Amino acid sequence: MTRGPSDSGPQGAAALRGSMDATTAPHRIPPQMPQYGEANHIFELMQNMLEQLLIHQPKDPIPFMIDHLQRDNDYVPKIVILGPPASGKTTIAMWLAKHLSTNLLSVESLIAKEYSPLAADARMHYQKFKMVPDMLLIRLMQERLKEEDCVRRGWILDGIPETREQALTIQTLGISPRHVIVLSAPDTVLIERNLGKRIDPQTGEIYHTTFDWPPESEIQNRLMVPAGIFEGETARKLLEYHRNIVRILPSYPKILKVISADQPCVDVFYQVCCGQLLKEAVADKSKYSDLIQPFFEKEIAVPDNIIMKVLKQRLDQQDCVERGWVLHGFPRDLDQAHLMDNLGYKPNRVFFLNVPFDSVIERLSLRRTDPITGERYHLMYKPPPTIEVQARLLQNPKDSEEQIKLKMDLFYRNSAELEQFYGDAITLNGDQDPYTVFEYIESGIINRLPKKVP
């Protein structure tokens, strides 16, 4: 004879509901499962397949999914680069195409294609009206993207889509970029840049009389001023771009990154702390506190075996198992990386922030603390409000140039080995404002950057 919830009154019913409610029970997922999924890209694979099924809606989904898996091109570059005239989008697109060994598609390259009736029609229309109708341009794109090199090696769209109508039509056809990069700069800067622009008619490379003049005299002699390079025409094109771009951006809400183009092209192109755990272990009087305390008192490094015990204790807690973890500044060297790896703690993203040595010195050596208020200042970025406050500021001995140089020497020695150990690590330019660096890191977490095709 069985007994239901009503047989034991309200308390029994509540107890039964509590035991059967899966939403309140802890989800103890073995760490090997997400590690396998990450290592074999299972999550991205299922997401991409579902996305393609919903876009194309095949009558028989099984052969479609088999064909999709056999193509194995989910991770090839699929990038859109947009920006106003003179923002450097073509230069960045060309560099990126070379770096990723992928195909660069622009309006000019599409209409220049040989042995294509569509391209011939587009050339005639462009010569007559200086533009290509939307549907003709999109049909050209479709034709090009179906070719084997684009399927196998991916693509970068330079300046396409130009309008919201183009963007929506492209999406309807199932052409889905993984990243959309929009370059931005003040109009005054763009007009100045545009007036100095020069183009090499042989290679299509773009140069500038002030910022990027070629050293070879042979190239200098053949450079030409592009058509339409004068202030009034540039202002007109900028106005047209601004009207269109605000309507295009909402089409790509989750994959959009806006980057300041008011910096050198090179800078545009390359864009849980263990120490805190140890302090918490001492403060909480944990079982490791007596082991750690003597090292703190003597101000010497805590041995790796103790660090790993504290770290393991924290990473094995339920919130880390269910929600993941972030380590800042750890591992510091190859030995610590091997220890983590042997214990089964394998990060699925690793970021290295690259900052010039002079910038590191500037950031750290100019830090000061007010001994009365405890307020922290920086002599360049956050100077003290009064001369009186400035006079009493103190510098931490660890921020002296000599100490910084010693730390940097150690970092450079270790980082080379760590970069080799974590072969899929992403290196970012850390010498930018924190918001830009954060956006790059966020992009690397949410959408893994496409790998170079061999």
SELOKOL-443714 format. One line per 8 residues: number of its first residue (from 0); for each residue x, y, z of C-alpha. Coordinates in Angstrom, 3 decimals, padded with zeros to 6 digits. Layout:
N
NUM = X,Y,Z | ...
END
This chain:
454
0 = 000.000,000.000,000.000 | 001.379,003.379,-001.004 | 000.812,006.656,000.736 | 000.285,009.935,-001.166 | 000.896,013.485,000.028 | -002.660,013.791,001.435 | -002.082,010.897,003.823 | 000.471,012.738,005.891
8 = -001.069,016.177,006.050 | 000.414,019.526,004.898 | 003.863,018.846,006.304 | 004.155,015.558,004.458 | 003.023,017.221,001.236 | 005.585,019.974,001.641 | 008.317,017.451,002.308 | 007.407,015.448,-000.763
16 = 007.296,018.514,-002.968 | 010.692,019.598,-001.661 | 012.263,016.228,-002.415 | 010.819,016.099,-005.935 | 011.509,019.703,-006.941 | 014.543,019.463,-009.236 | 014.927,023.234,-009.339 | 015.881,023.333,-005.647
24 = 018.189,020.330,-005.740 | 021.921,020.930,-006.347 | 022.995,020.068,-009.889 | 026.161,018.080,-009.359 | 027.531,017.975,-012.857 | 030.754,015.959,-013.141 | 033.533,018.344,-014.268 | 034.493,015.892,-017.042
32 = 031.221,016.583,-018.873 | 031.692,020.344,-019.537 | 035.389,019.712,-020.195 | 034.507,017.206,-022.912 | 031.896,019.546,-024.349 | 034.353,022.440,-024.444 | 037.235,020.378,-025.849 | 035.083,019.031,-028.693
40 = 033.070,022.238,-029.273 | 029.802,020.379,-028.566 | 027.951,023.470,-027.323 | 028.886,025.605,-030.340 | 028.194,022.671,-032.674 | 024.637,022.224,-031.416 | 023.992,025.964,-031.382 | 025.231,026.382,-034.965
48 = 023.257,023.394,-036.223 | 020.047,024.609,-034.574 | 020.618,028.067,-036.028 | 021.019,026.677,-039.572 | 017.952,024.451,-039.192 | 015.793,027.414,-038.180 | 017.150,029.594,-041.007 | 016.821,027.076,-043.856
56 = 013.938,024.968,-042.456 | 014.631,021.895,-044.628 | 011.777,019.446,-045.266 | 013.981,016.557,-044.126 | 016.321,017.814,-041.388 | 018.425,014.627,-041.063 | 020.248,014.829,-044.466 | 020.600,018.581,-043.927
64 = 022.338,018.052,-040.559 | 024.607,015.352,-042.018 | 025.612,017.683,-044.852 | 026.183,020.491,-042.358 | 028.495,018.320,-040.255 | 030.410,017.087,-043.315 | 031.091,020.650,-044.451 | 032.805,021.269,-041.084
72 = 033.031,025.036,-041.637 | 031.361,026.401,-038.505 | 034.620,027.939,-037.311 | 035.911,029.546,-040.500 | 035.969,033.361,-040.424 | 032.635,035.038,-041.173 | 033.223,038.715,-040.489 | 031.643,042.021,-041.497
80 = 033.729,045.208,-041.245 | 031.884,048.523,-041.511 | 033.001,052.090,-041.098 | 032.815,055.597,-042.577 | 035.058,056.780,-045.417 | 038.736,057.049,-044.378 | 038.184,055.023,-041.183 | 040.683,052.430,-042.392
88 = 038.168,049.610,-042.788 | 039.650,048.394,-046.085 | 043.166,048.360,-044.627 | 041.992,046.451,-041.547 | 039.962,044.056,-043.721 | 042.994,043.339,-045.930 | 045.271,042.729,-042.918 | 042.667,040.485,-041.311
96 = 042.144,038.504,-044.513 | 045.900,037.881,-044.782 | 046.187,037.005,-041.080 | 043.298,034.514,-041.196 | 044.019,033.230,-044.737 | 040.448,033.972,-045.746 | 038.647,035.695,-048.634 | 038.062,039.439,-048.791
104 = 034.815,040.495,-050.478 | 033.970,044.093,-051.346 | 031.683,045.757,-053.866 | 034.699,046.371,-056.105 | 035.914,042.760,-055.986 | 032.439,041.344,-056.551 | 031.731,043.394,-059.673 | 035.249,042.747,-061.009
112 = 034.702,038.976,-061.100 | 035.374,037.449,-064.518 | 033.115,035.029,-066.397 | 030.057,036.048,-064.396 | 026.981,037.475,-066.182 | 025.845,038.973,-062.872 | 029.177,040.771,-062.428 | 029.032,042.033,-066.016
120 = 025.561,043.510,-065.375 | 026.786,045.062,-062.133 | 029.797,046.671,-063.888 | 027.590,048.231,-066.519 | 025.239,049.581,-063.869 | 028.107,050.875,-061.721 | 029.766,052.655,-064.644 | 026.502,054.375,-065.445
128 = 025.090,055.174,-061.968 | 028.117,054.768,-059.636 | 026.158,052.222,-057.564 | 024.880,048.637,-057.700 | 021.211,047.821,-056.991 | 020.687,045.998,-053.707 | 019.308,042.761,-055.142 | 022.013,042.558,-057.799
136 = 024.722,043.053,-055.166 | 023.207,040.385,-052.917 | 022.902,037.906,-055.781 | 026.591,038.544,-056.507 | 027.367,037.830,-052.869 | 025.364,034.609,-052.909 | 027.165,033.467,-056.049 | 030.582,034.188,-054.523
144 = 029.857,032.688,-051.081 | 028.800,029.372,-052.630 | 032.228,028.905,-054.200 | 034.491,026.299,-052.622 | 037.134,028.683,-051.245 | 034.517,030.724,-049.343 | 032.843,027.588,-047.978 | 036.179,026.122,-046.872
152 = 038.121,029.234,-045.820 | 035.394,031.699,-044.859 | 035.002,035.355,-045.771 | 035.284,038.988,-044.718 | 032.789,041.524,-046.061 | 034.355,044.975,-046.480 | 031.686,047.683,-046.298 | 028.762,045.312,-046.909
160 = 025.895,045.701,-046.021 | 025.596,049.376,-046.925 | 021.935,049.793,-045.898 | 019.440,048.257,-043.480 | 017.538,046.747,-046.409 | 020.690,044.921,-047.506 | 021.336,043.728,-043.940 | 017.821,042.298,-043.548
168 = 017.891,040.606,-046.969 | 021.283,039.051,-046.202 | 019.955,037.686,-042.905 | 016.835,036.311,-044.590 | 019.056,034.348,-046.977 | 020.897,032.736,-044.074 | 024.182,034.618,-044.507 | 025.177,034.979,-040.841
176 = 028.431,036.674,-039.782 | 030.007,035.639,-036.487 | 031.513,039.058,-035.854 | 030.496,042.554,-036.993 | 033.171,045.214,-036.469 | 032.266,048.892,-036.791 | 035.066,051.475,-036.897 | 034.278,054.913,-035.496
184 = 036.092,058.274,-035.543 | 035.204,062.007,-035.486 | 034.213,063.430,-038.876 | 036.947,066.093,-038.708 | 039.583,063.369,-038.373 | 038.066,061.386,-041.229 | 037.987,064.371,-043.595 | 041.638,065.129,-042.845
192 = 042.571,061.500,-043.433 | 040.646,061.271,-046.662 | 042.352,064.263,-048.247 | 045.750,062.571,-047.817 | 044.676,059.166,-049.097 | 046.585,057.591,-052.008 | 046.093,054.243,-053.734 | 048.477,051.870,-055.488
200 = 046.766,050.980,-058.813 | 048.736,047.724,-059.075 | 048.064,046.188,-055.660 | 045.052,048.139,-054.409 | 046.963,048.969,-051.206 | 045.951,052.282,-049.607 | 048.541,054.755,-048.291 | 048.497,058.210,-046.724
208 = 050.721,061.215,-047.313 | 051.161,061.777,-043.567 | 050.400,058.568,-041.662 | 051.414,055.736,-043.992 | 053.790,056.791,-046.775 | 055.582,053.855,-048.501 | 059.412,053.921,-048.236 | 059.944,052.491,-051.739
216 = 060.320,055.209,-054.394 | 058.879,052.866,-057.028 | 055.579,052.635,-055.129 | 055.580,056.362,-054.335 | 055.813,057.251,-058.035 | 052.808,055.205,-059.082 | 050.419,056.237,-056.278 | 047.234,057.967,-057.389
224 = 044.612,060.173,-055.761 | 041.346,058.169,-055.595 | 038.313,059.599,-057.329 | 036.033,061.819,-055.272 | 038.718,062.863,-052.771 | 037.790,066.427,-051.860 | 036.225,067.887,-048.755 | 032.688,068.443,-050.037
232 = 032.346,064.947,-051.474 | 033.784,063.389,-048.302 | 031.277,065.320,-046.153 | 028.427,064.101,-048.371 | 029.557,060.465,-048.072 | 029.876,060.811,-044.301 | 026.342,062.169,-044.037 | 025.010,059.258,-046.103
240 = 026.990,056.757,-043.977 | 025.652,058.161,-040.681 | 022.073,057.961,-041.988 | 022.509,054.285,-042.877 | 024.687,052.932,-040.057 | 022.231,053.793,-037.262 | 019.668,051.611,-039.044 | 022.114,048.759,-039.713
248 = 023.475,048.336,-036.165 | 020.226,046.997,-034.579 | 020.421,044.052,-037.001 | 023.504,042.682,-035.188 | 022.862,043.244,-031.452 | 024.914,040.380,-029.950 | 027.890,040.144,-032.303 | 028.589,043.860,-032.765
256 = 031.834,045.516,-031.628 | 032.472,049.246,-032.100 | 036.185,050.146,-032.170 | 037.704,053.605,-032.206 | 039.497,054.187,-035.508 | 041.077,057.393,-034.183 | 044.342,055.543,-033.482 | 047.038,053.844,-035.570
264 = 045.810,050.912,-037.659 | 048.145,048.565,-035.802 | 046.392,049.398,-032.509 | 042.998,048.892,-034.138 | 044.111,045.499,-035.472 | 045.504,044.092,-032.238 | 042.910,045.074,-029.650 | 039.400,035.047,-009.141
272 = 042.827,036.212,-007.836 | 044.853,033.543,-005.885 | 046.428,036.154,-003.610 | 042.956,037.092,-002.405 | 042.111,033.424,-001.809 | 045.173,033.046,000.418 | 044.246,036.146,002.434 | 040.686,034.859,002.863
280 = 042.003,031.475,003.989 | 044.025,033.188,006.752 | 041.194,035.548,007.764 | 038.653,032.709,007.932 | 040.961,030.582,010.113 | 040.677,027.734,007.608 | 042.634,024.518,008.029 | 045.409,026.029,005.888
288 = 045.643,029.347,007.733 | 048.416,028.181,010.087 | 050.443,027.037,007.074 | 050.024,030.334,005.187 | 050.397,032.845,008.043 | 054.217,032.478,008.515 | 054.832,033.244,004.836 | 052.670,036.378,005.062
296 = 054.494,037.555,008.162 | 057.892,037.109,006.522 | 056.567,038.609,003.239 | 057.817,035.688,001.162 | 056.051,033.660,-001.506 | 053.655,030.915,-000.422 | 054.837,027.520,-001.814 | 052.993,026.129,-004.809
304 = 051.786,023.006,-002.986 | 049.957,025.126,-000.384 | 048.533,027.456,-003.045 | 047.166,024.474,-004.959 | 045.521,023.032,-001.829 | 043.721,026.331,-001.169 | 042.828,026.701,-004.838 | 041.525,023.129,-005.086
312 = 039.382,023.648,-001.990 | 037.783,026.737,-003.588 | 037.330,025.371,-007.127 | 035.681,022.205,-005.803 | 032.944,024.202,-004.100 | 029.471,023.934,-005.600 | 029.284,027.448,-007.075 | 032.514,026.944,-009.037
320 = 031.398,023.524,-010.297 | 028.035,024.888,-011.466 | 028.949,028.410,-012.595 | 032.623,028.169,-013.508 | 035.565,030.297,-012.347 | 037.977,033.052,-013.362 | 041.604,033.148,-012.209 | 043.449,036.450,-012.353
328 = 047.257,036.380,-012.440 | 047.444,032.621,-011.932 | 049.217,030.425,-012.902 | 052.320,032.596,-012.709 | 054.747,030.075,-014.186 | 054.908,026.762,-016.043 | 055.155,024.650,-012.863 | 051.897,026.068,-011.526
336 = 050.240,025.517,-014.917 | 051.298,021.848,-014.870 | 050.019,021.440,-011.304 | 046.618,022.868,-012.292 | 046.489,020.669,-015.374 | 047.373,017.501,-013.422 | 044.582,018.237,-010.929 | 042.091,018.502,-013.801
344 = 041.517,022.266,-013.695 | 041.711,023.152,-017.373 | 040.662,026.706,-018.372 | 038.632,026.961,-021.570 | 039.791,030.537,-022.235 | 043.190,032.073,-021.509 | 043.952,035.764,-022.100 | 047.320,037.499,-022.076
352 = 047.254,041.297,-021.803 | 050.186,042.828,-023.654 | 051.315,046.230,-022.313 | 054.542,048.035,-023.338 | 057.189,048.208,-020.618 | 057.144,052.039,-020.577 | 053.385,052.019,-019.981 | 053.782,049.572,-017.085
360 = 056.388,051.852,-015.485 | 054.120,054.874,-015.989 | 051.072,053.146,-014.526 | 052.764,051.719,-011.426 | 055.593,054.081,-010.473 | 053.278,057.119,-010.309 | 050.814,055.537,-007.870 | 050.535,057.243,-004.495
368 = 048.495,056.819,-001.278 | 047.236,059.439,001.163 | 048.288,058.140,004.633 | 045.518,060.150,006.343 | 042.457,059.271,004.249 | 043.699,056.076,002.599 | 042.674,057.508,-000.802 | 044.725,056.294,-003.755
376 = 045.965,058.663,-006.457 | 047.975,058.585,-009.656 | 050.156,061.572,-010.432 | 049.123,061.522,-014.098 | 045.665,059.909,-014.352 | 044.189,060.834,-010.959 | 046.257,063.675,-009.439 | 045.591,064.874,-005.871
384 = 043.100,067.756,-005.602 | 045.375,070.152,-003.641 | 049.068,070.871,-003.069 | 048.577,070.048,000.611 | 047.360,066.532,-000.211 | 050.138,066.048,-002.763 | 052.803,066.942,-000.181 | 051.799,064.111,002.166
392 = 051.363,061.351,-000.453 | 053.469,058.220,-000.038 | 054.713,055.661,-002.538 | 054.543,051.939,-001.825 | 058.118,050.552,-001.970 | 056.809,047.861,-004.346 | 056.004,050.624,-006.881 | 059.593,051.808,-007.242
400 = 061.032,051.500,-010.742 | 063.652,049.032,-009.535 | 061.030,046.675,-008.055 | 058.819,046.992,-011.120 | 061.717,046.064,-013.420 | 062.490,042.977,-011.331 | 058.840,041.853,-011.522 | 058.672,042.514,-015.263
408 = 061.853,040.519,-015.907 | 060.326,037.576,-014.062 | 057.024,037.993,-015.903 | 058.670,038.041,-019.338 | 060.633,034.868,-018.543 | 057.529,033.004,-017.404 | 054.993,034.338,-019.907 | 056.812,032.912,-022.931
416 = 056.533,029.397,-021.485 | 052.906,029.933,-020.459 | 051.941,031.165,-023.932 | 053.457,028.004,-025.387 | 051.673,025.814,-022.807 | 048.300,027.451,-023.508 | 048.477,027.257,-027.293 | 044.917,028.562,-027.840
424 = 045.439,031.644,-025.653 | 044.267,035.032,-026.930 | 046.712,037.952,-026.673 | 045.149,041.413,-026.307 | 046.522,044.937,-026.358 | 046.117,045.983,-022.718 | 047.388,049.512,-023.355 | 043.870,050.830,-024.018
432 = 041.018,052.136,-021.889 | 039.524,049.454,-019.597 | 036.178,049.420,-021.394 | 037.794,048.542,-024.732 | 039.905,045.793,-023.136 | 036.797,044.419,-021.405 | 034.899,044.309,-024.710 | 037.718,042.352,-026.366
440 = 037.802,039.860,-023.486 | 034.019,039.554,-023.543 | 034.148,038.889,-027.276 | 036.749,036.164,-026.762 | 034.539,034.489,-024.155 | 031.218,034.685,-025.975 | 032.395,034.180,-029.554 | 035.689,032.387,-029.967
448 = 037.722,034.182,-032.630 | 038.027,032.278,-035.919 | 041.185,030.284,-036.303 | 043.569,030.727,-039.192 | 042.740,028.220,-041.898 | 045.795,026.119,-042.875
END
